[in-house]
Amino acid sequence: MKGLLASIDLVIECRDYRTPLVSRNPLFEQNLGERPRLIIYTKQDLGSKFTAADKWDAPSTSMCSDIKSRNAIRNILDFTKAHAKNSTFLFGTRLMVVGMPNVGKSSLLNALRNVSLGKKKAAQTGDQPGVTRKIGTNVKILEGENGREGVYLIDTPGVFVPYVPDAESMLKLALCGNVKDTIIPPTTIADYLLFHLNLHDPALYNSYCEPTNDIFAVLDALARKQGRLKKGGVPDFESSALQFIQKWRGGDMGKFVLDNVSEEALAERMRTLELMGGSMHQARKAAKQLKKESYIMPTS
């Protein structure tokens, strides 16, 4: 990605609207910061409202997006069109979309192409991270004007954060589908979801059972209601947990933001990332020095 920057006018960074803090990847700011950035908070339709993002992302522009909303997509197209008018490239404007795995980069590209040009999707999408495996080709999302080339967007694979500062951050990423469901036991992710459901409204899962803090009581009831049973009538907890999680991911069991959205939370998050980034930098330096010293042969 960094090698492409010389030909890129604008970097579009996607973050998950439900995890506006946790889905920030400092690698993008460190490595792609020399280019202007438009930050898109994707999947707005799956979260509750918050308004702090504008202050967080300055001087970069930020927008919220729902790929089902043509108005939201047109707002992004209008921004890119205005940006393209100031481009100095002779062969069209090149944009690059980046972000954590499964935050909706490819879906955004397809929506921009469809709303602007009326064309079918150009990028493959899926429910699990890792569908996009390599940097894509230039995909036109806007026609050119006044004899100029159009605007093209390059899709890229998701880049996971180099470190996760705490267990809860990892659970949030897992719940939103930014890591594969096989990495963390589904029952653990479902238990974390139940914690949030109880904070917001226990009635969100009352079609399965009464309010409880016991995830296995919920999964037992869900398994029996949907017939997810193993031999001997034993509930299939893993299958039921995945179904429980998917219902929330699809917006069918509450829509809310997982992060604490406040100026203080952002400041604390950035401090944590800086501290861990410094620790990792020192570790890398030590590893390089150790490797270098291992090649020095002792003199007799």
C-alpha positions as CSV (number, residue, x, y, z in Angstrom):
1,M,0.0,0.0,0.0
2,K,2.8,2.4,0.9
3,G,4.4,1.8,-2.4
4,L,1.3,3.0,-4.2
5,L,1.1,6.3,-2.4
6,A,3.0,8.2,-5.2
7,S,0.0,7.6,-7.5
8,I,-2.8,8.0,-4.9
9,D,-4.7,11.3,-4.5
10,L,-6.8,10.4,-1.5
11,V,-6.9,7.5,1.1
12,I,-10.3,6.4,2.3
13,E,-10.0,4.8,5.7
14,C,-13.0,2.7,6.8
15,R,-13.8,2.2,10.5
16,D,-16.7,0.3,12.0
17,Y,-19.3,2.6,13.3
18,R,-20.0,0.3,16.2
19,T,-16.3,0.4,17.3
20,P,-15.1,3.9,16.3
21,L,-12.1,3.6,18.8
22,V,-11.2,-0.1,18.6
23,S,-11.3,-0.2,14.8
24,R,-8.8,2.6,14.4
25,N,-5.5,1.2,13.1
26,P,-2.5,3.4,13.9
27,L,-0.5,1.7,11.1
28,F,-2.5,3.7,8.5
29,E,-1.7,7.0,10.1
30,Q,2.0,6.0,10.5
31,N,2.4,4.7,6.9
32,L,-0.2,6.5,4.8
33,G,-0.3,9.8,6.6
34,E,1.4,11.8,3.8
35,R,-1.8,11.6,1.7
36,P,-5.1,13.4,2.5
37,R,-7.6,11.1,4.2
38,L,-11.3,10.7,4.2
39,I,-12.5,8.6,7.2
40,I,-15.7,6.6,6.7
41,Y,-17.5,5.1,9.6
42,T,-19.3,2.1,8.0
43,K,-22.4,0.2,9.0
44,Q,-24.0,3.2,10.6
45,D,-27.4,1.5,10.3
46,L,-26.2,-1.1,12.9
47,G,-25.3,1.3,15.7
48,S,-26.8,4.0,17.9
49,K,-26.1,7.7,17.3
50,F,-22.9,9.4,18.3
51,T,-21.5,12.8,17.1
52,A,-17.9,13.0,18.4
53,A,-16.1,11.7,15.3
54,D,-15.8,15.1,13.6
55,K,-13.6,16.4,16.5
56,W,-11.6,13.2,16.7
57,D,-10.5,13.0,13.1
58,A,-9.5,16.7,12.3
59,P,-7.9,17.8,10.1
60,S,-9.2,14.8,8.1
61,T,-12.8,14.8,7.0
62,S,-15.0,12.1,8.4
63,M,-18.4,10.8,7.3
64,C,-20.8,8.1,8.4
65,S,-22.0,5.6,5.9
66,D,-24.8,3.0,5.3
67,I,-24.4,1.2,2.0
68,K,-28.1,0.8,1.8
69,S,-28.6,4.6,1.9
70,R,-28.1,6.2,-1.5
71,N,-27.9,9.6,0.0
72,A,-25.0,8.6,2.3
73,I,-23.2,7.2,-0.7
74,R,-23.9,10.3,-2.8
75,N,-22.3,12.4,0.0
76,I,-19.1,10.4,-0.4
77,L,-19.2,10.7,-4.2
78,D,-19.7,14.4,-3.9
79,F,-16.6,14.7,-1.7
80,T,-14.5,12.6,-4.0
81,K,-15.7,14.6,-7.0
82,A,-14.7,17.9,-5.4
83,H,-11.3,16.4,-4.4
84,A,-10.7,15.2,-7.9
85,K,-11.1,18.7,-9.4
86,N,-8.0,19.7,-7.5
87,S,-6.0,16.7,-8.7
88,T,-2.8,17.3,-10.5
89,F,-2.6,13.8,-12.0
90,L,-3.1,13.7,-15.8
91,F,-4.5,10.2,-16.0
92,G,-7.4,10.4,-13.6
93,T,-7.8,10.5,-9.9
94,R,-6.7,7.5,-7.9
95,L,-8.2,6.7,-4.5
96,M,-7.3,3.8,-2.2
97,V,-9.6,2.3,0.4
98,V,-8.0,0.8,3.6
99,G,-9.2,-0.4,6.9
100,M,-9.4,-3.3,9.4
101,P,-10.6,-6.7,8.1
102,N,-14.3,-6.9,7.4
103,V,-15.2,-3.2,8.1
104,G,-17.0,-2.9,4.7
105,K,-14.3,-1.7,2.3
106,S,-15.3,-3.8,-0.6
107,S,-19.0,-3.2,0.1
108,L,-18.4,0.5,0.0
109,L,-16.6,0.3,-3.3
110,N,-19.5,-1.7,-4.8
111,A,-22.0,0.8,-3.5
112,L,-20.1,3.8,-4.9
113,R,-19.8,2.2,-8.3
114,N,-23.5,1.2,-8.3
115,V,-24.9,4.6,-7.2
116,S,-22.6,6.6,-9.5
117,L,-22.4,4.4,-12.6
118,G,-25.3,2.0,-12.2
119,K,-23.0,-1.0,-12.5
120,K,-22.9,-4.3,-10.6
121,K,-20.4,-5.1,-7.9
122,A,-16.7,-5.3,-8.9
123,A,-15.4,-6.6,-5.6
124,Q,-16.2,-9.8,-3.8
125,T,-17.7,-9.5,-0.3
126,G,-18.5,-11.9,2.5
127,D,-19.5,-12.2,6.2
128,Q,-16.1,-13.3,7.3
129,P,-12.8,-11.4,7.2
130,G,-10.2,-12.3,4.6
131,V,-12.3,-12.3,1.4
132,T,-10.1,-9.7,-0.2
133,R,-6.6,-11.3,-0.3
134,K,-4.6,-8.8,-2.4
135,I,-4.6,-5.2,-3.6
136,G,-7.1,-4.9,-6.4
137,T,-7.1,-3.2,-9.8
138,N,-8.4,0.3,-10.5
139,V,-12.2,0.4,-10.4
140,K,-14.0,3.4,-11.9
141,I,-16.5,5.0,-9.5
142,L,-17.0,8.4,-11.3
143,E,-16.9,9.5,-14.9
144,G,-14.5,12.2,-15.9
145,E,-15.6,15.7,-16.7
146,N,-14.3,18.3,-19.2
147,G,-12.2,15.8,-21.0
148,R,-10.5,14.5,-17.9
149,E,-10.2,10.9,-16.9
150,G,-12.6,9.5,-14.3
151,V,-12.1,8.7,-10.6
152,Y,-10.8,5.2,-9.8
153,L,-10.7,3.4,-6.4
154,I,-8.3,0.6,-5.4
155,D,-9.6,-2.0,-3.0
156,T,-7.1,-3.5,-0.5
157,P,-7.0,-6.4,2.0
158,G,-7.9,-5.7,5.6
159,V,-5.0,-4.9,7.9
160,F,-5.3,-6.0,11.5
161,V,-3.9,-3.9,14.3
162,P,-0.3,-5.0,15.2
163,Y,-1.4,-5.4,18.8
164,V,-4.6,-5.4,20.8
165,P,-4.2,-3.5,24.0
166,D,-6.7,-5.4,26.1
167,A,-9.0,-8.4,26.1
168,E,-12.2,-6.4,25.8
169,S,-10.9,-4.7,22.6
170,M,-10.4,-8.1,21.1
171,L,-13.9,-9.2,22.1
172,K,-15.4,-6.1,20.5
173,L,-13.5,-6.9,17.2
174,A,-14.6,-10.5,17.4
175,L,-18.2,-9.6,18.0
176,C,-18.2,-7.2,15.0
177,G,-16.6,-9.9,12.8
178,N,-13.2,-8.3,12.3
179,V,-11.6,-11.6,13.2
180,K,-12.6,-15.1,12.1
181,D,-15.2,-16.7,14.3
182,T,-12.8,-19.6,14.9
183,I,-10.2,-17.5,16.7
184,I,-12.2,-17.0,19.9
185,P,-14.8,-19.6,21.1
186,P,-18.3,-18.5,19.9
187,T,-19.7,-19.0,23.4
188,T,-17.2,-16.5,24.8
189,I,-18.2,-13.9,22.2
190,A,-21.9,-14.6,22.8
191,D,-21.3,-14.1,26.6
192,Y,-19.8,-10.7,25.9
193,L,-22.8,-9.9,23.7
194,L,-25.2,-10.9,26.4
195,F,-23.3,-8.5,28.8
196,H,-24.1,-5.6,26.3
197,L,-27.6,-6.7,25.7
198,N,-28.3,-6.6,29.5
199,L,-26.8,-3.1,29.7
200,H,-29.1,-1.8,26.9
201,D,-32.3,-3.8,27.2
202,P,-32.7,-7.5,28.3
203,A,-36.0,-7.6,26.4
204,L,-33.9,-7.8,23.2
205,Y,-33.5,-11.6,23.7
206,N,-36.8,-12.3,25.6
207,S,-38.1,-14.4,22.7
208,Y,-35.6,-17.0,23.9
209,C,-35.6,-16.8,27.7
210,E,-36.0,-14.5,30.7
211,P,-33.3,-12.0,31.5
212,T,-30.2,-13.7,32.8
213,N,-26.4,-13.4,33.1
214,D,-25.9,-17.0,32.2
215,I,-25.1,-17.3,28.5
216,F,-25.6,-21.1,28.6
217,A,-29.2,-20.6,29.8
218,V,-29.8,-18.4,26.7
219,L,-28.1,-20.7,24.3
220,D,-29.9,-23.8,25.8
221,A,-33.2,-22.0,25.2
222,L,-32.2,-20.9,21.7
223,A,-31.0,-24.4,20.7
224,R,-34.2,-26.0,21.8
225,K,-36.4,-23.4,20.1
226,Q,-34.5,-23.8,16.8
227,G,-33.8,-27.5,17.0
228,R,-30.1,-27.1,17.3
229,L,-29.6,-30.4,19.2
230,K,-27.0,-33.1,19.1
231,K,-27.5,-36.8,19.8
232,G,-29.5,-37.4,22.9
233,G,-31.1,-34.0,22.7
234,V,-28.0,-32.2,24.0
235,P,-28.0,-28.5,22.9
236,D,-25.4,-27.5,20.3
237,F,-24.0,-24.5,22.2
238,E,-21.4,-23.5,19.6
239,S,-24.0,-23.5,16.7
240,S,-26.5,-21.6,18.9
241,A,-23.8,-19.1,19.9
242,L,-23.0,-18.3,16.3
243,Q,-26.7,-17.8,15.5
244,F,-27.0,-15.5,18.6
245,I,-24.0,-13.4,17.4
246,Q,-25.3,-13.3,13.7
247,K,-28.6,-11.9,14.8
248,W,-26.9,-9.0,16.5
249,R,-24.5,-8.4,13.6
250,G,-27.5,-8.3,11.2
251,G,-29.2,-5.7,13.4
252,D,-32.0,-8.0,14.5
253,M,-31.2,-7.9,18.2
254,G,-30.5,-4.3,19.1
255,K,-28.4,-1.6,17.4
256,F,-25.8,0.0,19.6
257,V,-22.2,1.2,19.7
258,L,-19.8,-1.0,21.7
259,D,-17.2,1.7,22.5
260,N,-17.4,4.3,25.1
261,V,-17.7,7.3,22.8
262,S,-16.2,10.3,24.6
263,E,-13.2,12.7,24.4
264,E,-11.7,11.0,27.5
265,A,-12.1,7.5,26.0
266,L,-10.4,8.6,22.8
267,A,-7.5,10.3,24.7
268,E,-7.0,7.1,26.8
269,R,-7.1,4.9,23.8
270,M,-4.5,7.0,22.0
271,R,-2.2,7.0,25.1
272,T,-2.5,3.2,25.3
273,L,-1.6,2.8,21.6
274,E,1.4,5.2,21.9
275,L,2.7,3.3,24.9
276,M,2.3,-0.1,23.2
277,G,3.7,1.3,20.0
278,G,6.8,2.5,21.8
279,S,7.2,-0.9,23.5
280,M,6.9,-2.7,20.2
281,H,9.4,-0.4,18.6
282,Q,11.9,-1.1,21.4
283,A,11.2,-4.8,21.1
284,R,11.9,-4.7,17.3
285,K,15.1,-2.8,17.8
286,A,16.3,-5.3,20.4
287,A,15.4,-8.2,18.1
288,K,17.3,-6.7,15.2
289,Q,20.3,-6.1,17.4
290,L,20.2,-9.7,18.7
291,K,20.0,-11.0,15.2
292,K,22.9,-8.8,14.2
293,E,25.0,-9.9,17.1
294,S,24.3,-13.6,16.3
295,Y,26.2,-13.2,13.0
296,I,29.3,-11.9,14.7
297,M,31.8,-14.7,15.1
298,P,33.9,-14.7,18.3
299,T,37.6,-14.1,17.8
300,S,40.0,-16.7,19.1
